[in-house]
Amino acid sequence: MSKKLRVAIIGCGGIATGKHLPSLSVQPQVELVAFCDIVVDRAERAAAKYGTEGAKVYEDFRKMLEECELDVVHVCTPNDSHAEISVAALESGRHVMCEKPMAKTTAQARLMLDAAKRTGKKLSIAYQNRFRSDSLYLKELCENGELGDIYLGKALAVRRRAVPTWGVFLDEEKQGGGPLIDIGTHALDLTLWLMDNYEPKSVTGSVYHKLGNRVNAANAFGPWDPEQFKVEDSAFGFVTMKNGATIMLEASWALNVVETGEAKTLLCGTEGGADMTNGLRINGEKLSRLYETKVELGAGGVAFFDGQEETDSNREARAWVEAILEDKEPVVKPEQALVVTEILEAIYESAKTGKTVYFD
């Protein structure tokens, strides 16, 4: 693996500088050669900190795709531009890692998947919570049949008061929604992946805007502007899968609740259960007695990730680089991410119409 991948970043805001760039910069097979942002100063700052010598800065992503010699593009822009940029990058012959969610709408996500299939380039979505130590351990247990047939899942992304007040998070036009599409998407992806079930039958949803109109509200990131708060503050979904399994999804930025948790899952199977609400716990029945085990995930890492202690973001970046260099499927497949978007969109649609949404 002596080849170096020439990587570009489109969108140099918080998710790029907080996750993508730090994790890519420690991958020995990566060169960060181009940075693009509609605010050029942001791209310049990112290039100065993470770029290779002579790294280029752009305001127009199409010009960057035309002029630069690139292997990979990371898309870190608001949700409404994921599809346009990803499709253009794929059609220009580059592999694409796009931030979550896959797209603002199902139709846009399908355009991305179609482009990946048409061009033969790799497309993955940045669901980094799959790469946490607890997630990887639980995935191995599920694959080994330790929980049996998993017929119930709860996807939890619940904050009491942590509304993001910066960027475009409160802009429904740019983002497509609030906590459901922002953090609920992580919890849903994790739950579907652990259950290995991507065939929804029906979705019923409820969406609330009950607290967003508060002035000077208590909030981890400072009070929000009610005039700007155009998205939901909480949302809930009930998903029935074609094999009869049930998934419940809870997502909130602001909810009057004490027990909180983000990108957590709870699973119930015929042979055992698991939950991430208080560390990783496994429960079941042996010798006519109930048991509960708390899994210690300290030093030693995860066996099939070669024993290194890494952050989830660094694991994600390394797995993505290896998928490209070794020509294998990425851990997060675009077909899986599409189902996440389909379910999220169905929750919004169900809440709007008051009717259950059925899949063909």
Secondary structure as UniProt FT lines:
FT   STRAND          5..10
FT   HELIX           14..15
FT   HELIX           16..20
FT   HELIX           21..25
FT   TURN            28..29
FT   STRAND          30..36
FT   HELIX           40..50
FT   TURN            53..54
FT   STRAND          56..58
FT   HELIX           61..67
FT   STRAND          72..75
FT   HELIX           79..81
FT   HELIX           82..91
FT   TURN            92..93
FT   STRAND          95..99
FT   HELIX           106..119
FT   STRAND          123..126
FT   HELIX           128..131
FT   HELIX           133..143
FT   TURN            144..147
FT   STRAND          150..158
FT   TURN            167..170
FT   HELIX           172..175
FT   HELIX           180..184
FT   HELIX           185..195
FT   STRAND          200..208
FT   TURN            212..213
FT   TURN            220..221
FT   TURN            226..228
FT   STRAND          234..241
FT   TURN            242..243
FT   STRAND          246..252
FT   STRAND          261..269
FT   STRAND          273..275
FT   TURN            277..278
FT   STRAND          281..286
FT   TURN            287..288
FT   STRAND          289..294
FT   TURN            299..300
FT   HELIX           303..305
FT   TURN            306..307
FT   HELIX           312..325
FT   TURN            326..327
FT   HELIX           334..353
FT   STRAND          357..358
//
